[in-house]
Amino acid sequence: MLSLPESDLAHKNTNRRRKKSVLLPMLAMMSLYPLLTQYNRLFNANLNIVLTLRYLLLRVLLLVKYLTNI
């Protein structure tokens, strides 16, 4: 049985953690996207407003995720 050096294991764990930290906000945005497009249709909002709301929501989700991991 071959064993990996500790540095390789630590590197793989870091990559896995990084993938999860990026994936969670992306999944949240994908689930909220229909609500934002519905908002765009209902109020005939400008696309810039919807994109700004999506960006701000993503930043808030990342902040919450960071604060809960402390």
C-alpha positions, 0 to 999 in steps of 0.5 A, a space after each residue: 500500500 502506497 502512502 502519500 506525503 503529508 503535504 499532498 494530503 493537506 493540499 488535497 484537503 485544502 482544494 476540497 475545502 475551497 471547492 465546497 466554499 465556492 460551490 455552496 454560494 453558487 448553489 444558493 444563487 442558482 436556487 434564488 435565480 428564478 425569484 430574481 428573474 420573476 422580480 425582473 418580469 413583475 417590475 420591469 426592472 433594469 438588468 443592472 439592478 437585478 445583477 446588482 441584487 444578485 451580486 450583493 446577495 452573493 456577497 452576503 451569503 459569502 459573509 454569512 458562510 465566513 462568519 459561521 466557519 469561525 
